[in-house]
């Protein structure tokens, strides 16, 4: 842990400098190098608020390094800056101290996805799902609260969401289906409904199970009171034929929500038989800066499969 603590202190200094506008270039650099090869990460220029949040989280951790909540919040705050490997190390410490706390595996699994290590993500998230099976669900506090200050996700929904995502990213669409069903079983609000319905619909379409995919869309209406996941809501309305795909297509977006929409539009072309167009759109997405978003990661995975199939 000594090496980690030294690295975290250096990270916090860089974040604080970046927040003051004095080291933006340095804040863009990761331990993996200046580019973004497989498994890479990049530290984004931190806002003053992010730097302050990390300082507070670090102070709470220093006050009680064995407090599970303090470990989780330190890992989450560090992860928000793009320092995913540091976040993984923090959650790994949490797992050593609390091997039966599903939250540690849930958060580490999420960050394994961020660094493109899907097998490790599946291992962690599967274990988290085992740990919460039969337990009462709990609201997961937002690290970046929405405008209404209303948390929209839970521990179990996030476990199932990320487990399904990791399998989807591997191209195991059938393997993702049980996690979509498990997520739906704990869904309590429109934000959860649209988040899982988007990925569930795509997986079913890619399996050729079109009637089941159409059934997923039935509860989705324009009148749903969606707080956060408006990008997924708009995609689902597009799948229903209520919005135009070209209206949603914006490959230049660096925002994760915008990248998710672009990916959804590209994949809609893919499972509707326009493979060449989808491939071109995936490449356009990968020219953008939203490398940390799930839509970007999924575009990487899909273009790799398409190119492998073409080469084979």
C-alpha positions in Angstrom: 0.0 0.0 0.0 2.9 2.4 0.4 3.4 2.6 -3.3 -0.3 3.3 -3.8 -0.3 6.1 -1.2 2.7 7.8 -2.8 1.0 7.6 -6.2 -2.2 8.9 -4.9 -0.5 11.9 -3.3 1.1 12.6 -6.6 -2.2 12.2 -8.4 -3.9 14.6 -6.0 -1.2 17.2 -6.5 -1.6 16.9 -10.3 -5.4 17.2 -10.0 -5.2 20.3 -7.8 -2.7 21.9 -10.3 -5.0 21.0 -13.2 -7.9 22.5 -11.4 -6.0 25.8 -11.1 -5.2 25.6 -14.8 -1.5 25.2 -14.2 -0.9 21.6 -15.4 -3.6 20.7 -17.9 -1.1 18.8 -20.1 0.2 16.8 -17.2 -3.3 15.9 -16.1 -4.0 14.4 -19.5 -1.1 11.9 -19.0 -1.6 8.4 -17.6 0.7 5.9 -16.1 0.0 3.8 -19.2 1.5 6.4 -21.5 0.4 9.3 -23.7 -1.7 7.2 -26.1 -4.7 5.0 -25.5 -3.6 1.4 -26.2 -5.6 -1.5 -24.9 -6.1 -1.2 -21.2 -5.0 2.4 -21.1 -6.4 5.1 -19.0 -6.1 8.9 -19.0 -6.4 11.4 -16.2 -8.8 14.2 -17.2 -8.2 17.8 -16.1 -9.9 17.9 -12.8 -12.3 20.6 -11.8 -11.7 22.4 -8.5 -14.8 20.5 -7.2 -13.3 17.2 -8.1 -10.0 18.0 -6.5 -11.7 19.1 -3.4 -13.9 16.0 -3.3 -10.8 13.8 -3.5 -9.2 15.8 -0.7 -12.2 15.2 1.5 -12.4 11.5 0.6 -8.7 11.1 1.4 -9.1 12.9 4.7 -12.0 10.5 5.6 -9.9 7.6 4.6 -6.9 8.8 6.6 -9.1 9.3 9.6 -10.2 5.6 9.5 -8.6 3.5 6.8 -10.7 0.5 7.8 -14.0 2.2 7.2 -15.7 0.6 4.2 -17.6 3.7 3.1 -14.4 5.8 3.2 -12.6 3.2 1.0 -15.5 3.2 -1.5 -15.8 6.9 -1.8 -12.0 7.4 -2.2 -12.1 4.9 -5.0 -15.1 6.4 -6.6 -13.7 10.0 -6.5 -10.4 8.9 -7.9 -12.1 7.0 -10.6 -14.1 10.0 -11.7 -10.9 11.6 -12.9 -10.0 8.7 -15.2 -7.3 7.3 -12.9 -9.0 3.9 -13.1 -5.9 1.8 -12.2 -5.6 3.8 -8.9 -9.3 3.3 -8.3 -8.9 -0.4 -8.9 -6.1 -0.6 -6.3 -8.3 1.2 -3.8 -11.2 -1.2 -4.3 -8.7 -4.1 -4.1 -7.7 -2.9 -0.7 -11.4 -2.8 0.2 -11.8 -6.4 -0.9 -8.9 -7.5 1.2 -10.5 -5.9 4.2 -14.1 -6.7 3.4 -14.2 -9.8 1.3 -18.0 -10.2 1.7 -18.9 -6.6 0.8 -20.6 -6.7 -2.6 -20.0 -3.0 -3.1 -16.2 -3.5 -3.4 -16.6 -6.0 -6.3 -19.3 -3.9 -7.9 -17.1 -0.8 -8.1 -13.9 -2.7 -9.1 -15.8 -4.6 -11.7 -17.0 -1.3 -13.2 -13.4 0.0 -13.4 -12.2 -3.3 -15.0 -14.6 -2.5 -17.8 -13.2 1.0 -18.0 -9.7 -0.4 -18.7 -11.1 -3.1 -21.1 -10.4 -6.1 -18.9 -13.8 -7.7 -19.4 -12.9 -11.2 -17.9 -11.9 -9.6 -14.6 -15.0 -7.5 -14.7 -17.2 -10.5 -15.1 -15.4 -12.3 -12.3 -15.9 -9.5 -9.9 -19.5 -8.6 -10.9 -20.5 -12.3 -10.9 -19.2 -12.6 -7.3 -21.0 -9.4 -6.3 -24.3 -10.9 -7.8 -23.8 -14.0 -5.7 -23.2 -12.0 -2.6 -26.5 -10.0 -2.9 -28.7 -12.9 -4.1 -31.7 -13.1 -1.7 -30.7 -9.8 0.0 -32.8 -6.7 0.2 -31.6 -4.1 -2.4 -30.3 -0.7 -1.3 -30.1 2.7 -2.9 -26.6 3.6 -4.2 -25.7 7.2 -3.4 -24.8 9.3 -6.4 -21.3 10.5 -6.6 -22.4 13.1 -9.1 -26.0 13.9 -8.2 -28.6 14.8 -10.8 -30.4 18.1 -10.9 -33.2 16.9 -8.6 -30.8 15.3 -6.1 -32.7 12.0 -6.4 -30.6 8.8 -6.7 -32.0 6.6 -9.4 -29.9 3.4 -9.1 -29.3 0.7 -6.5 -26.5 -1.6 -5.6 -28.2 -4.7 -7.2 -29.3 -2.8 -10.4 -25.7 -1.6 -10.9 -24.2 -5.0 -10.4 -26.6 -6.6 -12.9 -26.2 -3.6 -15.4 -22.4 -3.8 -15.4 -22.3 -7.6 -15.5 -24.6 -7.6 -18.5 -22.5 -4.9 -20.1 -19.2 -6.8 -19.7 -20.8 -9.9 -21.4 -22.3 -7.7 -24.1 -18.9 -6.2 -24.8 -17.4 -9.6 -25.2 -20.1 -10.4 -27.8 -21.8 -12.8 -25.4 -25.3 -11.4 -26.0 -27.1 -14.6 -24.9 -25.0 -14.7 -21.7 -26.0 -11.1 -20.9 -29.7 -11.9 -20.9 -30.0 -13.3 -17.4 -28.5 -10.1 -16.0 -31.0 -8.0 -17.9 -33.8 -10.0 -16.4 -32.2 -9.8 -12.9 -31.9 -6.0 -13.4 -35.6 -5.7 -14.4 -36.6 -7.6 -11.3 -35.2 -4.7 -9.1 -36.3 -1.9 -11.4 -38.3 0.8 -9.6 -38.2 3.9 -11.7 -38.1 5.2 -15.3 -34.4 5.8 -15.3 -33.6 2.2 -14.5 -36.2 1.1 -17.0 -34.7 2.9 -20.0 -31.1 2.2 -19.0 -31.5 -1.6 -19.1 -34.1 -1.6 -21.9 -31.6 0.0 -24.3 -28.9 -2.7 -23.9 -31.5 -5.5 -23.6 -33.1 -4.5 -26.8 -29.8 -4.4 -28.7 -28.8 -7.8 -27.4 -32.0 -9.4 -28.4 -31.9 -7.8 -31.9 -28.4 -9.1 -32.4 -29.5 -12.5 -31.4 -32.3 -12.3 -34.0 -35.0 -12.5 -31.3 -36.9 -9.5 -32.8 -40.3 -10.3 -31.2 -38.8 -10.4 -27.7 -36.9 -7.1 -28.5 -40.2 -5.5 -29.5 -41.7 -6.5 -26.2 -38.9 -4.8 -24.3 -40.0 -1.5 -26.0 -43.7 -1.8 -24.9 -43.4 0.0 -21.5 -41.3 2.8 -23.0 -43.3 6.0 -23.8 -42.4 9.6 -24.5 -44.2 10.6 -21.3 -41.8 8.7 -19.0 -40.4 11.0 -16.3 -36.7 10.3 -16.9 -34.3 12.3 -14.8 -30.8 11.2 -15.9 -30.9 8.6 -18.7 -32.5 10.8 -21.3 -30.0 9.6 -23.9 -31.2 6.0 -23.5 -34.8 7.2 -23.5 -34.4 9.0 -26.8 -32.7 5.9 -28.4 -35.6 3.7 -27.3 -38.1 6.1 -28.8 -36.0 6.0 -32.0 -36.2 2.2 -31.9 -40.0 2.6 -31.6 -40.0 4.8 -34.7 -40.9 7.9 -32.9 -37.6 9.8 -33.5 -35.4 9.9 -36.5 -32.0 8.2 -36.3 -30.2 11.0 -38.2 -31.5 13.5 -35.7 -29.7 11.6 -32.9 -26.4 10.9 -34.7 -23.6 13.0 -33.3 -20.2 11.3 -33.4 -18.4 14.4 -32.3 -19.7 14.3 -28.8 -17.2 13.7 -26.1 -19.8 13.4 -23.4 -20.5 9.7 -22.4 -24.2 10.2 -22.9 -23.7 11.5 -26.4 -21.3 8.7 -27.3 -23.9 6.2 -26.0 -26.4 7.7 -28.4 -24.0 7.6 -31.3 -23.2 4.0 -30.6 -26.9 3.1 -30.3 -27.6 4.6 -33.7 -24.6 2.9 -35.3 -25.7 -0.5 -33.9 -29.3 0.0 -35.1 -27.8 0.2 -38.6 -25.8 -3.0 -37.9 -28.7 -5.2 -36.8 -30.8 -3.9 -39.6 -28.4 -5.2 -42.2 -26.3 -2.1 -42.9 -23.0 -3.5 -41.7 -20.7 -1.2 -43.8 -22.5 1.9 -42.6 -22.3 0.7 -39.0 -18.6 0.1 -39.3 -18.0 3.5 -40.7 -20.0 5.0 -37.9 -18.1 3.1 -35.3 -14.8 4.4 -36.7 -16.2 8.0 -36.6 -17.0 7.5 -32.9 -13.5 6.2 -32.2 -12.1 9.4 -33.8 -13.7 11.3 -30.9 -12.6 12.0 -27.4 -15.1 10.1 -25.4 -12.9 7.0 -24.9 -14.1 6.4 -21.3 -17.8 6.1 -22.2 -19.5 2.7 -22.6 -20.6 3.6 -26.1 -16.9 4.2 -27.1 -15.8 0.9 -25.5 -18.6 -0.9 -27.3 -17.6 0.7 -30.6 -14.1 -0.6 -30.1 -15.4 -4.1 -29.4 -17.7 -4.1 -32.4 -15.3 -2.7 -35.0 -12.7 -5.3 -33.8 -15.2 -8.1 -34.4 -16.3 -6.8 -37.7 -12.7 -6.4 -38.9 -11.8 -9.9 -37.6 -14.8 -11.4 -39.5 -13.8 -9.5 -42.6 -10.2 -10.7 -42.3 -11.2 -14.3 -41.7 
